[in-house]
Amino acid sequence: MRSNMWIRQIHRWLSLAFTLAVIANIVALTMQVQATWIGLLAFVPLIPLLATGLYLFALPYLGRRSEAQS
């Protein structure tokens, strides 16, 4: 149960990092800065955010399965 809290907290911080990366990308686009790395910056937190989000999404279904088997 403790690991679920850690994954939830990591997911929250990753979502904050992703939001900041998207804001930085929007600011760079409005300033017409041609830097590809700024556009790719959002992918760094997005990939682990996807993994933790899928885990948190599946968590209630996995809990039901283990309760039904007992």
DARA-V532336 format. One record per backbone hydrogen bond with DSSP energy under -1.0 kcal/mol. CO is the residue of the C=O (numbers start at 1). NH is the residue of the N-H. Records with the same first field share a line. If there is no record, write none. Layout:
BEGIN
CO->NH ; NH
END
This chain:
BEGIN
1->5
2->6
3->7
4->8
5->9
6->10
7->11
8->12
9->13
10->14
11->15
12->16
13->17
14->18
15->19
16->20
17->21
18->22
19->23
20->24
21->25
22->26
23->27
24->28
25->29
26->30
27->31
28->33
33->35
36->40
40->43
42->46
43->47
45->49
46->50
47->51
48->52
49->53
50->54
51->55
52->56
53->57
54->58
55->59
58->62
59->63
60->64
61->65
62->66
63->67
64->68
65->69
END
